[in-house]
Amino acid sequence: GIHRQVLLATLGCVVGYHLVKRAEYMHAKVDRELFEYIRQHPGDFQRSTEKKRIGQLLEDFQPIR
């Protein structure tokens, strides 16, 4: 009956809430580790002073045929 639908909807909301919290925790953990790595190795992540144009970033187009 209707009580099962209410129970399952409530159960789905609770499980979904905890899954979202776990996913956010995992993403925050990865972000924290990456920022710590960037802080420890600043030489690998220096910004260039000059801006590159899109043509310098992409490889030249070579048609296959």
Residue pairs with C-beta under 8 A, 6 or more apart in sequence:
38 44
38 45
